[in-house]
Amino acid sequence: MTYGYNIFTVIKFSDNVYKLQLIYYSMQLERRKRGTMEIMFDILRNCEPKCGITRVIYGAGINYVVAQKYLDQLVKVGALNIKTENDRKIYEITEKGKLLRTHIEEFIKIRENLYSAKEKVSELLRTDSE
């Protein structure tokens, strides 16, 4: 499974000059595209406590069309609420959304442990001649 975290760091060059640097950390257990669970987790994580579409796009690493699809789905199930601030749509995580995020995170961790255990079993079952 490929799963990544976006980490922003601010580097100070001089008194008034700052640089924002994006570091993308990826933990690879098995190479594959992110699934629905990972994308929803990233969206819910970025909408704590609220977010706009741009934050979702950059935070989850997805394009506008994909972001809109998942946001609509999360609003439909009650994980996010839509509010309007300064003529902009703002998405706010609900209690159901927080619970969903927690359960998705648990699922991802269990799946990562499963892949890891599978690799260990496969390694032990390999013969010396392979």
N, C-alpha and C positions, 0 to 999 in steps of 0.2 A: 504494500500500500504506500502510496506517496501522499504525504501530508505535510503541509508547510505552515509556518507562522510568519507573519509580517512584523518586523520590529523596526521602529523608527528611532534613530539616534540623532541628537543635535550635537554638532561639533563646533566649538567656538574657535575661530581663527584669530580674531583680534577683538578689541573692545566692542565694536558694533557689527562685526561680520559673523554670521552664523550659517552653517550649512546643514540642511536636513538630509540625512542619508537613510536610504531604505536598505535594510539587510533582510534577505529572504533565506530563512533556514528551512531545510527540507530533510525530514527523516524518512528514509526509504526502506521499507520492509519488503515490499513487492511492487514492481513497476506497474502502475495502472493509472487511469484517469480518476480524478475525484468523482465520487458519486453524489447522489442527492443529499445523503446525510452530511457529508463533509461541507458541501456548499451551504446547506441550511444552517449548520453549526457556525460557519464563518459569518453568515449574515446576522444571525441572532447575537453572536459575540460582538459584532460591530455596532449593533443597535442598542447597546446598553449605555445609557438609558434611552437615547434616541439618536436618530441618524437621518441623513438625506441620502438620495440615490447615489451621489458621488462617493460618499464614504463607503457605501455598500460595494460599489464597483471596485474601488481601489483596495478596500480591506479584504474582500473575498476573492479578488483577482479574477473577476468575470466581466463580461461586456454588458452593455445597457439592456439588450434584449433578454439575456439570461437573468440578469438582476430583476428586471420587471416581472418575469415569469415566476421566479421564486418569491418575490415580495407579494405578488398577488395571491399566491398559494398560502403564504404565511398569514396574510390578512384574512383570507377566507376561513381558515381554521381557527382564527382568534389568537394567534401567537404574536401578532403585531397589530397595533392600531394606527390609523392615519390621522394626522393633525395637520393643520395649515398654519405656517408661520411665515410672515412676510411674503405671501403668495407662493410659498414653496411647500411641497408635500414633505412632511416629516413623519418618519416611522418610529413608533415608540413600542418597546417590548412590553408585553403583558405578563401577568403572573404565569399564565399558561405557557407563554413563550420561554420564560425562565426555566420552567419545569421541563419543557421540551428540550431546551439547550442542555440541561443537566443530563437528561436521559440519552441524548445523542452522544454527548461526551463519554458517558459510561460505555455505550455501545462501541464507540471507536476504540477505546482503551481495551475492551474485551477482545475485539477483533484483532487488534495489534498483538495482544498476548497470544491469541490463537495462531496467527501467522508465525510468530516467533517459536511457539511450541511445535508447530508443524515442521519448521526448518530443522529444529533440534532432533525430532524423530527421524526425519529424512536423512540427516547426517549420520545418525546412529545406525540406520538400516543399510547404508552404503557399504559395499564390500571393499576390501583393501585393493582389489584389482581395478576398481573404477577410477 
